[in-house]
Amino acid sequence: MATLSHDMIIEILGCLSLKDLLRFKCVSKLWCSWIEDPYFINLHLSYSLKTNTNHSLILRHRKFQFLSVNYDSPKTTRRLEQPFGEQKKPIQIMGSCNGLLAVEYDYNRIFLWNLSTRKYQVLPSTKIDFSSPSICYGRSIYYGFGYDLVSDDYKLVRMVQLLGENDEYFHSEAKVYSLRSNCWRRIKDFCFHLIFYRELGFLANNVLHWMVSRTPESSNRNLVGFDLRSEEFRVVELPDFCLDENFYFDVKAMGGVKESWVKLMSSTQPDLLPGSPFEVPLAFSKNGNKVLFHNKYSRGNRDSLVWYDLGSKRVEKVAIEGVPVVYDVYLYVESLVPLNDRRPFV
């Protein structure tokens, strides 16, 4: 009987699910060392991202309940237990990248959490450095989380804005946390006013993006990006036709100039996804011909997930058992990406 070579075994293992890999770690110490090897971890993650496999949707309900939905076959939900303490303390997801979630627990503690390996790491605390004005003001905090391929480092950016009464005072600060160094650093201040209703930056081409205005009183919208490698902010040019109408684009085609955008679909009327005031595009299907949307409803109506077919322009509702009425949703890829503090929870 022929024996499989080491390279062939690694190639086969790299195509399996996380559930199988975690089980196969118990086969022997040798197999365990193969699966925990950094080369294999990157190989498996690359395969999952390239083939759009091992993905799931994370649903957050009532600020502290988490459900997982299989992306390939979204039919039922699975309850997730969070490891950070009391189960009914509020938890905010601040970003998802390569199998790691950046989360804030009870408004004051930040964690990185690998759902697949059930390990997490507590981030060091960091204060807001600038002093508060004596006038009445509002404070807003925005986050973005991503991976810098050049430095092989996961980074969390935090931006804090103070806005005075009647827009008479405006101040901001920006800090970056590095998983590799496990510390926060102050960077050049963020000189834009964040206006996007979601406080999380979306990641594309190694850059985190937010919708902003130049000043608090301005009604003109701009897209600003934070380069995870250079740790600098820059304005990303928007195509002219997206400024006044409701359009959706393939963000993978963004290159910083107007000509680099590719229009996928357009809608100037609310009949594209009827009844939904907010339509959040989440991901493409495996073959790339459909876009998954999260429909956020208001006035007590039920949220929903729908597929939009780019070819036929038809909408197909995703029927999932056990989904709450209202929820936030995040795309998640299962991975073995390790953390500095490999603390499991029981």
C-alpha positions in Angstrom: 0.0 0.0 0.0 1.5 3.4 -1.0 2.3 5.9 1.7 1.4 9.5 1.2 4.3 12.0 1.4 4.5 14.7 4.0 3.8 17.4 1.3 0.7 15.6 0.1 -0.7 15.2 3.6 -0.2 18.9 4.3 -1.9 19.8 1.0 -4.9 17.6 1.9 -5.1 18.9 5.4 -5.0 22.5 4.1 -8.4 21.9 2.3 -10.2 20.7 5.4 -12.5 22.5 7.8 -11.3 23.8 11.2 -13.5 21.3 13.0 -11.7 18.4 11.3 -8.2 19.9 11.8 -8.8 20.4 15.5 -9.9 16.8 15.8 -6.9 15.6 13.8 -4.5 17.3 16.2 -5.3 14.4 18.5 -4.1 11.8 16.0 -0.5 12.1 17.1 2.1 14.6 18.4 3.5 14.8 14.8 0.2 15.7 13.3 -0.4 18.3 16.0 3.0 19.9 15.2 2.1 20.0 11.5 -1.2 21.7 12.1 0.2 24.2 14.6 3.1 25.1 12.2 2.9 28.7 11.0 3.5 27.7 7.4 0.5 25.4 7.6 -1.7 28.0 9.3 -1.0 30.5 6.5 -1.5 27.8 3.9 -4.9 26.8 5.3 -6.0 30.5 5.7 -4.9 31.3 2.1 -6.9 28.4 0.8 -10.0 29.5 2.7 -9.8 33.0 1.4 -9.0 32.0 -2.2 -11.9 29.5 -2.4 -14.3 31.4 -0.2 -14.7 28.4 2.1 -14.7 27.9 5.9 -16.7 31.1 6.2 -19.5 31.9 8.6 -21.7 34.8 9.6 -21.6 36.0 13.2 -24.9 37.5 14.4 -25.0 39.8 17.5 -28.3 40.1 19.3 -29.2 42.3 22.3 -25.6 43.4 22.6 -24.3 40.2 24.3 -25.8 37.2 22.4 -23.8 35.7 19.6 -25.0 33.2 16.9 -23.0 31.5 14.2 -24.5 30.7 10.7 -22.7 28.5 8.2 -22.0 30.7 5.1 -22.2 27.8 2.7 -25.4 26.5 4.0 -27.2 29.2 6.0 -30.1 27.2 7.4 -29.7 27.1 11.2 -27.9 29.1 13.9 -25.5 27.9 16.6 -25.2 29.7 19.9 -21.7 31.0 20.8 -20.4 31.3 24.3 -18.2 34.3 24.9 -15.2 33.8 27.3 -14.7 37.2 28.8 -16.9 37.2 31.9 -20.5 37.7 32.7 -22.6 36.5 29.8 -25.0 39.5 29.8 -22.4 42.3 29.7 -22.5 44.2 26.4 -20.0 43.3 23.7 -19.2 45.3 20.6 -17.4 43.8 17.6 -14.9 46.3 16.3 -13.6 44.3 13.4 -13.1 40.8 11.8 -10.0 39.7 10.0 -8.5 36.3 9.2 -10.3 34.5 11.9 -9.7 37.1 14.7 -12.4 39.3 16.1 -11.6 42.6 17.9 -14.2 43.1 20.6 -14.9 45.5 23.4 -16.4 44.0 26.5 -18.5 46.1 29.0 -17.4 49.3 27.3 -13.9 49.3 28.8 -11.9 46.1 28.0 -10.7 45.2 24.5 -9.9 41.6 23.4 -8.8 39.8 20.3 -10.7 36.5 20.0 -10.3 33.5 17.8 -13.7 31.8 17.7 -12.4 28.7 16.1 -9.5 27.9 18.5 -11.5 29.4 21.5 -8.5 31.5 22.5 -8.4 35.2 23.3 -6.0 37.9 24.3 -6.6 40.9 26.6 -5.3 44.2 25.1 -3.5 46.7 27.3 -5.6 49.7 28.2 -4.9 53.1 26.7 -6.2 56.5 27.8 -7.4 59.4 25.8 -4.5 61.8 25.8 -6.1 65.2 25.1 -8.0 67.1 27.8 -11.7 67.6 27.5 -13.0 71.2 26.9 -15.0 73.0 29.5 -17.9 73.5 27.1 -20.6 70.9 26.4 -19.4 68.3 23.9 -20.1 64.9 22.5 -17.5 62.1 22.2 -17.4 59.5 19.5 -15.0 56.5 19.2 -14.3 54.7 15.9 -12.3 51.5 15.3 -10.8 49.6 12.5 -9.1 46.2 12.5 -6.9 44.5 9.9 -3.8 42.7 8.9 -0.6 44.2 7.5 1.0 41.7 5.2 4.3 43.6 5.0 5.0 43.5 8.8 3.0 40.3 9.4 1.1 42.1 12.1 -2.5 42.6 13.1 -3.4 46.2 14.0 -6.3 47.9 15.7 -6.8 51.6 15.1 -8.8 53.8 17.5 -10.0 57.3 16.7 -11.6 59.5 19.3 -13.5 62.7 18.4 -14.7 65.5 20.7 -17.3 67.9 19.3 -18.3 71.0 21.1 -21.8 72.6 21.3 -22.9 74.1 17.9 -19.7 72.6 16.3 -17.6 75.3 17.9 -15.0 72.9 19.1 -13.5 69.9 17.3 -10.6 67.7 18.3 -9.4 64.2 17.6 -6.7 61.7 18.3 -5.7 58.4 16.7 -3.8 55.4 18.2 -2.8 52.1 16.8 -2.4 48.8 18.6 0.1 46.2 17.3 -0.4 42.6 18.2 3.3 41.9 17.4 4.5 44.5 20.0 1.4 44.3 22.2 1.3 48.0 22.8 -0.6 51.2 21.6 1.1 54.1 19.8 -0.1 57.6 19.2 -0.1 58.5 15.5 -0.9 61.6 13.5 -4.3 63.0 14.4 -7.4 62.2 12.3 -8.4 65.6 10.7 -11.8 64.5 9.3 -15.3 64.3 10.7 -16.6 60.8 10.7 -20.2 60.6 9.6 -20.8 56.9 8.6 -23.5 55.3 10.8 -21.4 52.3 11.3 -18.4 53.0 13.6 -16.2 50.3 12.1 -13.8 50.7 9.2 -14.2 48.3 6.3 -11.0 46.7 5.0 -10.0 46.5 1.4 -6.5 46.3 -0.2 -4.7 46.5 3.2 -6.5 49.8 3.9 -9.3 50.6 6.4 -12.0 52.9 5.2 -14.5 55.3 6.7 -17.0 57.8 5.3 -16.2 61.3 6.4 -16.7 65.0 5.8 -14.0 67.7 5.8 -15.7 69.6 8.7 -18.6 68.8 11.1 -20.9 71.2 9.4 -20.1 70.0 5.8 -22.7 68.0 3.9 -20.2 66.7 1.3 -19.0 63.1 1.8 -15.5 61.8 1.3 -14.0 58.3 1.7 -10.8 58.3 3.7 -8.4 55.3 4.1 -5.9 54.3 6.7 -3.0 52.4 5.2 -2.0 49.6 7.7 1.6 49.5 6.4 2.4 53.2 6.4 -0.1 54.1 9.2 -1.2 57.2 7.3 -4.6 58.6 6.4 -5.4 59.5 2.8 -8.5 60.5 0.8 -9.8 57.9 -1.6 -11.4 59.4 -4.7 -15.0 58.5 -5.2 -16.6 58.2 -8.7 -18.7 61.2 -9.5 -21.9 59.2 -10.0 -22.0 57.7 -6.5 -22.2 61.0 -4.6 -25.9 61.7 -5.1 -27.4 58.3 -5.6 -27.4 54.9 -3.9 -24.8 52.7 -5.6 -22.9 49.6 -4.7 -19.4 48.9 -5.9 -16.8 46.1 -5.9 -14.5 47.5 -3.2 -11.8 45.0 -4.4 -11.3 47.2 -7.4 -10.5 50.4 -5.4 -7.1 51.8 -6.3 -7.4 55.4 -5.0 -8.4 57.0 -8.3 -11.9 57.4 -9.8 -11.2 55.3 -12.8 -10.4 52.2 -10.7 -14.0 51.8 -9.4 -16.2 49.1 -10.9 -20.0 49.5 -10.6 -21.8 46.3 -9.8 -25.3 47.5 -9.4 -27.3 50.7 -9.0 -30.5 51.8 -7.4 -32.2 55.2 -7.2 -35.5 53.9 -5.9 -36.3 51.8 -2.8 -37.6 48.9 -4.9 -34.3 47.1 -5.2 -34.7 45.6 -1.7 -38.2 46.7 -0.8 -38.9 48.0 2.7 -35.3 48.2 4.0 -34.0 51.7 5.0 -30.4 50.2 5.2 -29.0 47.7 2.8 -25.5 46.6 3.9 -23.5 44.5 1.3 -21.7 41.7 3.2 -20.0 39.3 0.7 -20.0 37.7 -2.7 -21.1 34.1 -3.4 -18.5 31.5 -4.3 -18.9 32.0 -8.0 -19.1 35.8 -7.7 -22.4 36.2 -9.4 -24.4 37.1 -6.2 -24.1 39.6 -3.4 -25.3 38.9 0.1 -27.1 41.8 1.8 -28.1 42.5 5.4 -31.4 44.4 5.4 -31.7 46.6 8.5 -35.4 47.4 9.2 -36.9 49.9 11.5 -40.1 50.2 13.6 -40.0 46.7 14.9 -39.8 44.9 11.6 -37.6 41.8 11.2 -34.1 42.1 9.8 -33.2 39.7 7.0 -30.5 38.4 4.8 -31.0 38.3 1.0 -29.0 37.3 -2.1 -29.0 39.7 -5.0 -28.3 38.1 -8.4 -26.1 40.5 -10.4 -27.1 38.8 -13.7 -30.9 38.4 -13.3 -31.2 41.2 -10.8 -33.5 39.1 -8.7 -33.6 39.0 -4.9 -33.7 35.7 -3.0 -34.4 35.8 0.8 -32.2 33.6 3.0 -34.4 31.5 5.3 -32.6 30.7 8.6 -34.1 29.0 11.6 -33.6 30.6 15.0 -32.6 34.1 13.8 -33.6 37.0 16.1 -35.8 39.9 14.9 -33.0 42.5 15.0 -29.3 41.8 14.8 -25.9 43.0 13.6 -24.0 40.7 11.3 -20.3 40.2 10.5 -18.5 38.0 8.0 -16.0 35.6 9.6 -13.4 33.1 8.2 -12.4 30.2 10.4 -8.7 30.0 11.0 -5.9 28.8 13.3 -4.2 32.2 13.5 -2.6 32.3 17.0 -2.5 35.0 19.6 0.4 36.0 21.9 -1.6 35.0 24.9 -2.9 31.5 23.9 -5.4 31.3 26.7 -8.3 28.9 26.1 -11.6 29.1 27.9 -13.5 26.1 29.3 
